[in-house]
Amino acid sequence: MRELLFSLISSALQRCKAERVGCQRRMDRLQQLSYEKDFRIAFLEARGDAFQRLFERVMSLAYCRDFLACRPWGNVGDRKNDGYLPSQRTLFQSYAPNDMTAADAIKKITEDFEGAKKHWEQYFDTWAFVHNAHDGRLGPHIIECLEDLRAQNKKIKVIPFGYPELLIEFRKLTMPDLESWFGPSITVTVNLNLGYQDLKAVLTHITQTSPPTMTEISEVSPGKIEANLLSDAVANFLKIGMQKAALVTGFFERWPDPDYGERVAESFHEKYIELRKVRPVLHPDEIFGHIESWAAGTADHTPQHKAAVLAVMAYLFDRCEIFEDAKAVTAP
């Protein structure tokens, strides 16, 4: 009976894996970039309990029925368990170490690890330190603490689990999973077929929601993406949009009002300045996401509409003062 049960579970997991592989084959490069950009922004915006919910969502979708999220229960709490992957005998514990002092972080990590051993040691061989450092890098005090845990617990593998590791798991998600989370994405075909009418809806929304003052559209220097510390997920997505720069240029040239382009540029510039003043300071990727949402408005976010937003943002990023000019950032 036990062998039959294991066989059924194994078959279900194999079918789930096969379905995911099939779905991934149908995703084109632009869809992948679009969803990875969405995930990058969601990762940056998730703090505290929201970060743990994001982690649980990715792992639950990536591993079907294999991942077990653990929620606090009464006065026993979660017994130092924020998620468990039985097939890999891995126990996860979630943190936001940048929000703690060094002493508090070390104290919490040590207590959680010892608590996990007390309650779950017979079930896990790997203990994963799940963290929300946006670039995957940890402070020296955290690295030293993890190394001490490894040295004192030879039978347990202690690993950091941050954005790079979570992105690997995110890439296992199927198209239905991604669409249910972020909605339909831009495709290569939609981007190629983008027309003036698609741009008109976005630009009309911008000029109607923000009456800006006049300004000049200035040329920006090479290296702007790197100078503004945009991640690969956002930068690669933005570069795709730049393929449609000529379409946006043609739209402005054909528009009856010769000052229309300047007004649109100033609207984006003012929104950028507003977001730069937010405290605590937003990561450049977060600023990109906020501008993208603002530009999209409340219209039905079809792939065509999203492609138009990207084209306009890419054009204005390249042609005007949205984000910082590379020369200004690198000047002594």
Residue pairs with C-beta under 8 A, 6 or more apart in sequence:
9 65
12 64
12 65
13 64
13 65
13 66
13 87
16 64
16 65
19 174
20 172
20 173
20 174
23 174
23 175
23 176
24 171
24 172
24 174
24 175
26 175
27 175
28 187
28 188
28 189
29 188
30 185
30 186
30 187
30 188
30 191
30 240
31 175
31 185
31 186
31 187
31 188
32 171
33 233
33 236
33 237
33 240
34 185
34 186
34 237
34 306
35 178
35 182
35 185
36 167
36 170
36 171
36 233
36 237
37 233
37 234
37 237
38 181
38 182
38 185
39 167
39 170
39 182
39 233
40 163
40 231
40 233
40 234
40 285
41 234
41 285
41 286
41 288
41 289
42 54
43 54
43 132
43 134
43 163
43 166
44 134
44 283
44 285
44 286
44 289
45 286
45 289
46 53
46 54
46 132
47 96
47 99
47 132
48 96
48 99
51 94
51 96
51 132
52 82
52 94
55 82
55 83
55 92
55 94
55 130
55 166
56 67
56 69
56 82
56 83
57 181
58 166
58 169
58 170
58 173
59 67
59 69
59 83
59 85
59 92
59 169
60 67
60 69
61 172
61 173
61 174
61 177
62 169
62 170
62 172
62 173
63 85
63 87
63 169
66 85
66 86
66 87
67 83
67 84
67 85
68 83
68 84
68 85
68 86
69 82
69 83
70 78
70 79
70 81
70 82
70 83
70 84
71 78
72 78
79 115
79 116
79 119
79 120
80 93
80 112
80 113
80 115
80 116
80 118
80 119
80 120
81 91
81 92
81 93
81 116
81 119
81 120
82 92
82 93
82 94
82 130
83 91
83 92
83 94
83 130
84 90
84 91
84 92
84 120
84 123
84 124
85 92
86 123
88 126
89 123
89 124
89 125
89 126
90 124
90 125
90 126
90 127
90 128
91 116
91 120
91 123
91 124
91 126
91 127
91 128
92 128
92 130
92 161
93 112
93 113
93 116
93 127
93 128
93 129
93 130
94 130
94 131
95 105
95 108
95 109
95 129
95 130
95 131
95 132
96 131
96 132
97 105
97 131
97 132
97 133
97 138
97 139
97 142
98 132
98 133
98 139
100 108
102 139
102 141
105 139
105 141
105 142
105 145
106 141
106 142
106 145
109 129
109 142
109 145
109 146
109 149
110 145
110 149
113 127
113 149
113 153
113 158
116 124
116 127
117 153
117 156
124 156
125 155
125 156
125 157
126 156
126 157
126 158
126 159
127 149
127 156
127 157
127 158
127 159
128 159
128 160
128 161
129 142
129 146
129 158
129 159
129 160
129 161
130 161
130 162
130 166
131 138
131 142
131 160
131 161
131 162
132 162
132 163
133 162
133 163
134 163
134 283
134 285
135 163
136 162
136 163
136 164
138 146
138 160
138 162
146 158
146 160
149 156
149 158
150 157
150 158
167 233
173 181
178 185
179 185
183 301
184 301
184 302
184 303
185 303
185 306
186 303
186 306
186 307
186 310
187 303
190 303
190 304
190 307
191 240
191 243
191 244
191 307
191 310
194 244
194 247
194 304
194 307
194 308
194 311
195 247
196 247
196 250
196 251
196 254
198 304
198 305
198 307
198 308
199 247
199 248
199 251
199 308
199 311
199 312
200 251
201 299
201 305
201 308
202 295
202 296
202 297
202 305
202 308
202 309
202 312
203 251
203 260
203 264
203 312
205 295
205 297
205 299
206 264
206 267
206 268
206 295
206 312
207 260
207 263
207 264
207 267
209 267
209 297
210 267
210 270
210 271
212 263
212 266
212 267
212 269
212 270
213 266
214 259
214 262
214 263
214 266
215 262
215 265
215 266
215 269
215 321
216 262
217 261
217 262
217 265
217 319
217 320
218 319
218 320
218 321
218 325
219 319
220 318
220 319
220 320
220 321
220 325
220 326
221 325
221 326
221 327
222 326
223 326
223 330
224 317
224 318
224 323
224 324
224 325
224 326
225 235
225 238
225 239
226 326
227 324
227 325
227 326
227 329
227 330
228 284
228 323
228 324
228 326
228 329
229 283
229 284
230 238
230 284
230 285
230 288
230 323
231 285
233 285
234 284
234 285
234 288
237 310
238 288
238 310
238 313
238 314
238 317
239 314
240 310
240 314
241 310
241 311
241 313
241 314
241 315
242 314
242 315
242 317
242 318
244 307
244 310
244 311
244 314
244 315
245 311
245 314
245 315
245 318
245 319
247 311
248 311
248 312
248 315
249 315
252 260
252 261
252 264
255 261
264 312
264 316
265 316
265 319
265 320
265 321
265 322
268 291
268 295
268 313
268 316
268 320
268 322
269 320
269 321
269 322
271 290
271 291
271 294
272 287
272 291
272 321
272 322
272 323
275 282
275 287
275 290
275 291
276 282
276 287
282 290
284 323
287 323
288 313
291 313
291 322
292 309
292 310
292 313
295 309
295 312
295 313
296 305
296 306
296 309
299 305
313 322
316 322
317 323
